[in-house]
Amino acid sequence: MELLTTGQNMTITEKLQILTDAAKYDVACTSSGVEREGNGTDMGNCINAGICHSFASDGRCISLLKILMTNECIYDCKYCQNRCSNDIPRATFTPEEICTLTIEFYRRNYIEGLFLSSGIIGNPSFTMELIYRTLYLLRNHYRFRGYIHVKAIPGADPKLIEMTGYLADRMSVNLELPTAEGLKNLAPNKHRKTILTPMRQIQQGIAANQHDLVVYRNAPKFVSGGQSTQMIIGATPENDFQLINVAENLYQKFGLKRVFYSAFVNVTGDKALPALPGGPPLLREHRLYQADWLLRFYGFKAEEILDEKRPFFNVLLDPKEDWAVRHLEVFPVEINRAPMDMLLRVPGIGVNSANRIVSSRRSGNLTFQDLKKMGVVLKRALYFITCNGRMMYPVKIEEDYIVRNLTEKKDRIQFGTDGMSYRQMSLFDDDRFTASITAEEKIRTAVGQF
């Protein structure tokens, strides 16, 4: 316990200021996938309605108490604010202090759960033991049944990771950087095999636990909310096609619930890091989240979204729109007959609205007015669909025409009776495409509403 002397003269409030600020670059903190009701005697619950999400201006979830156990770290990752060579204020919570904070914030209705990560203090196993002790106290001494998401520390004793998994709702192991080469250059103390080992352990533990729950109804649950990971985007030279292929492989091979993407922010000024003249690559992060949603819920494959000849996202169109304008041979689709998988590929039609369409058209043919009531974004979908054999307007099924109208500002799109926009294009119209992504759009992307 000698290692817990960092910041011993600080108050708990002073530690909180340091360790919440140190945790702000970790974005893997959703609280979905868990439905554990309160039992009437313990504190808190984990039903969907009990987890109150709120979002920061950049779309990140802030509904949980999000802190580090410590910002001490034995590693010297060049991109990390908490690396051992940085001269910054250091602090370390005790397990009892984290329990006190969690319970007091919960009682004041500030939070609905805890997201706990940590720097590496002493060694990985010592750090993982501190995290385990914290969760054990919360669950067994304080009787806290709210949502808890913790980081599994690569290199820690597998037994500690297993014991922690029976107390946590979700666990995550940060991939950090997309490739082994990137890790070697910017995080020489970390290795891909060391990171993937606990990820595989958690995957196997979840699968085994699901079998146990079928055989033994009262068996304890192991990481019932699944596992996730995070990649830093823009610190290394990988293209977008490589990134979504990494994400697709993680979903397929490790059964992850989410892959989170964090736009690189140069907080250390290390010479090995890339310059960011335009600031953090937020638009790229935004496009990755949109593509990620297509992989998980819309039936797309990475090779359909991008390929080796087109390895970067379109800056003007979201990935689904970009796919649609490059495959106009399959459009327009008839709303009243198209299969579910084709409806999901129409820009402006989401999973919920596609389900409503399939359900409602059994009772009769749908109209464009019906689609609007179902939540279909017609200003994007109208180029790709027909209702009862007719388009909403007599628009042209031409790539340039559709792209021009999809990227027009709202106040400049004026359809006439023939469905055309009458404003003449000029040679200098590229300045219309420099608008930044709004906070509202980022929030909608984070929750999959696009």
C-alpha positions in Angstrom: 0.0 0.0 0.0 3.0 2.3 0.0 2.1 3.1 -3.6 -1.1 4.8 -2.6 0.8 7.8 -1.0 0.4 10.0 -4.2 -1.5 13.1 -3.2 -2.0 11.9 0.4 -2.1 15.4 1.7 -4.9 16.4 -0.8 -8.5 16.6 0.1 -10.9 14.3 -1.8 -12.2 17.3 -3.7 -8.7 18.2 -4.9 -8.1 14.6 -6.0 -11.5 14.7 -7.8 -10.5 17.8 -9.8 -7.3 16.2 -11.0 -8.6 12.7 -11.7 -11.8 13.7 -13.5 -9.8 16.1 -15.8 -7.3 13.2 -16.4 -10.2 10.9 -17.6 -11.7 13.3 -20.1 -10.0 11.7 -23.2 -11.4 8.3 -22.6 -14.7 8.1 -24.5 -15.6 4.4 -24.1 -18.3 5.0 -21.4 -21.8 4.1 -22.7 -24.1 2.3 -20.3 -26.3 0.3 -22.7 -27.1 -3.4 -22.7 -27.8 -4.0 -19.0 -31.3 -4.5 -17.4 -30.9 -5.2 -13.7 -33.8 -4.0 -11.6 -33.5 -2.8 -8.0 -34.4 -5.4 -5.4 -36.0 -3.1 -2.8 -33.2 -3.3 -0.3 -30.0 -2.3 -2.1 -29.2 1.1 -3.7 -29.6 1.9 -7.4 -30.7 -0.1 -10.4 -29.7 -0.7 -14.0 -32.9 -0.8 -15.9 -32.7 1.1 -19.2 -34.9 4.0 -17.9 -32.6 4.3 -14.8 -29.5 5.2 -16.8 -30.0 8.9 -17.6 -27.8 9.8 -20.6 -26.6 13.3 -21.1 -24.2 14.5 -23.7 -21.5 17.1 -23.9 -21.3 19.5 -26.8 -19.0 17.0 -28.7 -21.5 14.1 -28.3 -19.7 12.2 -25.5 -21.7 10.5 -22.8 -21.3 12.2 -19.4 -24.0 10.5 -17.4 -21.5 8.5 -15.4 -19.1 9.5 -12.7 -16.0 9.3 -14.9 -12.7 9.2 -13.1 -9.3 7.6 -12.9 -8.2 5.5 -9.9 -4.8 7.3 -10.4 -3.0 9.4 -13.0 0.3 7.9 -11.9 1.6 5.7 -14.7 4.8 3.6 -15.2 4.4 3.8 -19.0 5.6 6.6 -21.3 3.1 6.7 -24.2 3.9 9.7 -26.3 0.3 10.7 -26.8 -0.8 10.4 -23.2 -1.2 13.3 -20.8 -0.5 11.0 -17.8 2.7 9.5 -19.1 5.5 9.1 -16.6 7.7 11.8 -18.2 5.0 14.5 -17.9 5.4 17.0 -15.1 1.8 17.3 -13.9 0.0 17.1 -10.6 -0.5 13.5 -9.5 -3.1 12.0 -7.3 -4.4 8.5 -6.4 -7.8 7.6 -4.9 -8.2 4.9 -2.4 -11.0 2.4 -3.0 -12.9 3.8 -0.1 -12.8 7.3 -1.5 -14.2 6.2 -4.8 -17.0 4.4 -3.0 -17.8 7.6 -1.0 -17.9 9.8 -4.2 -20.0 7.3 -6.1 -22.6 6.9 -3.3 -22.8 10.6 -2.5 -23.1 11.7 -6.1 -25.8 9.0 -6.7 -27.8 10.1 -3.6 -27.7 13.7 -5.0 -29.0 12.4 -8.4 -25.9 13.7 -10.2 -25.1 10.3 -11.7 -26.5 6.9 -12.4 -23.3 4.9 -12.4 -19.5 4.8 -12.4 -16.9 4.7 -15.2 -13.5 3.8 -13.6 -10.2 3.7 -15.5 -6.7 4.1 -14.3 -3.1 4.8 -15.0 -0.7 1.9 -14.1 0.6 2.4 -10.6 3.2 -0.1 -9.4 2.4 -2.8 -12.0 -0.8 -4.0 -13.9 -1.8 -6.6 -11.3 -1.5 -4.1 -8.4 -3.7 -1.6 -10.3 -6.3 -4.2 -11.3 -6.4 -5.3 -7.6 -7.3 -1.8 -6.6 -10.1 -1.7 -9.1 -11.4 -5.0 -7.9 -11.4 -3.9 -4.3 -13.3 -0.8 -5.2 -16.0 -2.7 -7.0 -16.2 -5.3 -4.2 -16.8 -2.6 -1.6 -19.4 -0.9 -3.8 -21.3 -4.1 -4.5 -21.0 -5.8 -1.1 -20.5 -3.1 1.6 -22.4 -0.2 0.1 -24.9 -2.4 -1.7 -24.7 -0.4 -4.9 -26.5 -2.0 -7.8 -26.1 0.8 -10.3 -24.2 0.6 -13.6 -20.4 0.1 -13.4 -18.0 0.2 -16.3 -14.3 -0.5 -15.6 -11.1 -1.0 -17.6 -9.4 -4.3 -17.7 -5.7 -3.6 -17.3 -3.6 -5.5 -20.0 -0.9 -7.6 -18.3 -2.8 -8.0 -15.1 -3.4 -11.4 -13.4 -6.2 -13.1 -15.3 -7.8 -14.2 -12.0 -8.2 -10.5 -11.0 -9.8 -9.7 -14.3 -12.2 -12.6 -13.9 -13.2 -11.6 -10.3 -13.7 -8.0 -11.5 -15.9 -9.2 -14.4 -18.4 -10.7 -11.9 -18.8 -7.3 -10.3 -18.9 -5.0 -13.4 -21.6 -4.5 -16.0 -19.2 -3.6 -18.7 -15.4 -4.0 -19.2 -13.2 -2.5 -21.8 -9.6 -2.9 -22.9 -8.3 0.0 -24.9 -6.7 -1.0 -28.2 -5.1 2.5 -28.1 -3.8 2.6 -31.7 -5.2 0.7 -34.7 -1.9 -1.1 -35.6 0.9 -2.9 -33.9 3.4 -0.6 -35.7 1.6 2.5 -34.3 1.9 1.0 -30.8 5.6 0.3 -31.3 6.3 3.9 -32.4 4.1 5.8 -29.9 3.5 3.4 -27.0 6.7 1.3 -26.8 5.7 -0.2 -23.4 2.5 -1.7 -24.8 2.1 -4.6 -27.1 -0.8 -5.8 -29.2 -0.7 -9.4 -27.8 -0.9 -8.1 -24.2 -3.9 -6.0 -25.1 -5.8 -8.7 -27.0 -5.2 -11.4 -24.3 -7.6 -9.9 -21.7 -10.0 -9.0 -24.5 -10.2 -12.7 -25.5 -10.5 -13.7 -21.9 -13.5 -11.5 -21.4 -15.1 -12.7 -24.6 -14.7 -16.3 -23.5 -15.9 -15.5 -20.0 -19.1 -13.9 -21.4 -19.8 -17.0 -23.6 -19.2 -19.4 -20.8 -21.4 -17.4 -18.4 -24.3 -17.3 -20.9 -24.2 -21.1 -20.9 -24.2 -21.2 -17.1 -27.2 -18.8 -16.9 -29.2 -21.3 -19.0 -28.3 -24.2 -16.8 -28.3 -22.4 -13.5 -30.9 -19.6 -13.3 -29.2 -17.9 -10.3 -25.6 -18.0 -11.6 -23.8 -14.7 -11.1 -23.5 -12.6 -14.3 -20.2 -11.9 -15.9 -19.8 -8.6 -17.8 -23.5 -8.7 -18.7 -23.2 -5.4 -20.7 -20.5 -6.8 -22.9 -17.1 -5.3 -23.6 -15.9 -2.4 -25.7 -12.6 -0.7 -26.8 -11.3 2.6 -27.9 -8.9 3.7 -30.7 -7.2 7.0 -31.1 -7.7 8.5 -34.5 -5.2 10.7 -36.3 -2.1 10.1 -34.2 -0.8 7.5 -36.7 -1.0 7.5 -40.5 -3.6 4.7 -41.1 -6.3 5.6 -43.6 -10.1 5.3 -43.0 -10.4 2.0 -44.8 -7.8 0.4 -42.5 -9.6 1.8 -39.4 -13.0 0.4 -40.3 -11.4 -3.0 -41.2 -9.9 -3.1 -37.7 -13.3 -2.3 -36.2 -15.0 -5.0 -38.3 -12.5 -7.6 -37.3 -12.9 -6.7 -33.6 -16.7 -7.1 -33.9 -16.4 -10.4 -35.7 -13.5 -12.0 -33.7 -14.0 -10.6 -30.2 -17.8 -10.0 -30.1 -17.4 -6.4 -28.9 -20.4 -4.3 -28.2 -18.8 -1.0 -29.3 -15.7 0.3 -30.8 -15.1 4.0 -29.8 -13.1 6.4 -31.8 -11.3 9.4 -30.1 -10.0 12.2 -32.3 -6.3 12.7 -31.5 -5.6 15.8 -29.3 -1.9 16.7 -29.0 -1.7 17.3 -25.2 2.0 16.5 -24.8 3.7 18.3 -27.7 6.0 15.4 -28.3 8.0 15.7 -31.5 7.0 12.2 -32.6 3.3 13.2 -32.8 1.8 14.7 -35.9 1.1 18.4 -36.2 -2.6 19.4 -36.2 -2.9 22.7 -38.1 -6.7 22.2 -38.4 -7.2 21.0 -34.9 -8.4 17.5 -33.8 -9.9 15.4 -36.7 -13.4 15.7 -35.5 -15.1 15.3 -38.9 -13.1 12.1 -39.4 -14.3 10.8 -36.0 -17.8 11.7 -36.9 -17.6 9.7 -40.2 -16.1 6.7 -38.4 -19.1 6.6 -35.9 -21.5 6.8 -38.9 -19.7 4.0 -40.7 -19.5 2.0 -37.4 -23.3 2.2 -37.1 -23.6 0.9 -40.7 -21.4 -2.1 -39.8 -23.4 -3.0 -36.7 -27.0 -2.3 -37.6 -27.4 -1.8 -41.4 -25.8 -4.9 -42.8 -22.9 -3.1 -44.5 -19.4 -4.6 -44.8 -16.2 -2.5 -44.5 -15.3 -3.2 -48.1 -18.6 -1.8 -49.3 -18.1 1.5 -47.4 -14.5 2.1 -48.5 -11.9 0.2 -50.5 -8.2 0.4 -51.4 -8.9 2.7 -54.3 -11.1 5.0 -52.1 -9.5 4.7 -48.7 -10.9 7.9 -47.2 -14.4 9.1 -46.3 -16.2 11.6 -48.4 -16.1 15.0 -46.6 -19.3 16.1 -48.1 -21.6 13.1 -47.7 -22.1 10.6 -44.8 -21.1 7.0 -45.6 -24.6 5.8 -46.4 -25.3 8.7 -48.8 -21.9 8.2 -50.4 -22.6 4.5 -51.0 -26.0 5.3 -52.4 -24.8 7.8 -55.0 -22.1 5.4 -56.1 -24.7 2.6 -56.6 -27.6 4.4 -58.4 -28.1 1.3 -60.5 -30.1 -0.3 -57.6 -32.3 2.8 -57.1 -35.0 3.9 -56.8 -36.5 1.2 -54.6 -40.3 0.7 -54.2 -41.2 1.4 -50.5 -44.1 -1.0 -50.6 -42.1 -4.0 -51.9 -38.4 -3.5 -51.1 -37.0 -6.1 -48.6 -35.7 -4.9 -45.2 -32.0 -5.1 -46.1 -32.6 -2.8 -49.1 -34.7 -0.3 -47.1 -31.8 0.0 -44.6 -29.5 1.2 -47.4 -31.7 4.1 -48.3 -30.4 7.4 -47.0 -32.9 8.9 -44.6 -34.3 5.6 -43.5 -33.1 4.3 -40.1 -33.6 1.0 -38.4 -36.8 2.1 -36.5 -38.4 3.7 -39.6 -37.5 0.6 -41.7 -39.2 -1.6 -39.1 -42.3 0.7 -39.2 -42.4 0.5 -43.0 -42.3 -3.3 -43.1 -45.0 -3.5 -40.4 -47.3 -0.9 -41.7 -47.3 -1.8 -45.4 -49.0 -5.1 -44.5 -52.2 -3.2 -44.0 -52.0 -1.2 -47.2 -49.8 0.8 -49.6 -47.8 3.6 -48.0 -47.6 7.2 -49.2 -44.9 9.8 -48.8 -47.0 11.4 -46.1 -47.0 8.1 -44.3 -43.3 7.9 -44.5 -42.9 11.3 -43.0 -45.0 10.4 -40.0 -42.8 7.3 -39.6 -39.7 9.4 -39.2 -38.2 9.0 -42.7 -36.0 12.0 -43.7 -37.6 12.6 -47.0 -35.2 15.4 -48.1 -32.5 12.7 -48.3 -34.6 9.7 -49.2 -36.7 11.2 -52.0 -33.9 10.6 -54.6 -33.8 6.9 -53.9 -37.4 5.7 -53.4 -40.8 5.5 -55.0 -44.2 5.0 -53.5 -46.7 3.1 -55.6 -44.4 3.5 -58.6 -44.0 7.3 -58.4 -41.3 9.5 -57.0 -42.0 12.3 -54.7 -40.8 14.8 -57.3 -39.6 14.1 -60.9 -35.9 14.3 -59.8 -33.0 13.1 -62.0 -31.2 9.9 -60.9 -27.8 11.4 -61.7 -24.9 11.4 -59.2 -23.9 15.0 -59.7 -27.4 16.3 -59.4 -28.1 14.3 -56.3 -24.8 15.2 -54.6 -25.4 18.9 -55.4 -28.8 18.8 -53.7 -27.8 16.7 -50.8 -25.0 19.1 -49.9 -27.0 22.3 -50.5 -27.8 24.5 -47.5 -31.4 24.2 -46.4 -32.3 27.7 -47.3 -31.1 27.3 -50.9 -33.0 24.2 -51.9 -36.2 25.3 -53.6 -37.9 22.6 -55.6 -40.2 23.7 -58.3 -43.1 21.7 -59.7 -40.7 19.5 -61.6 -38.6 18.8 -58.5 -35.6 20.7 -59.7 -33.5 23.3 -57.9 -33.3 26.3 -60.1 -30.2 28.1 -58.7 -27.4 27.9 -61.2 -24.2 26.3 -60.1 -21.1 28.4 -60.4 -17.4 27.6 -60.6 -16.9 29.0 -57.1 -19.4 27.1 -55.2 -16.9 25.0 -53.2 -17.1 27.5 -50.4 -20.5 26.2 -49.6 -19.1 22.9 -48.4 -16.9 24.2 -45.6 -19.6 24.2 -42.9 -18.5 22.4 -39.7 -20.4 19.6 -38.0 -22.9 21.0 -35.5 -23.1 19.8 -31.9 -26.6 18.5 -32.6 -25.4 16.4 -35.5 -22.6 14.9 -33.3 -25.1 14.0 -30.6 -27.4 12.4 -33.2 -24.5 10.4 -34.6 -23.5 9.2 -31.2 -26.9 7.7 -30.6 -27.3 6.4 -34.2 -29.9 8.9 -35.4 -28.8 9.6 -39.0 
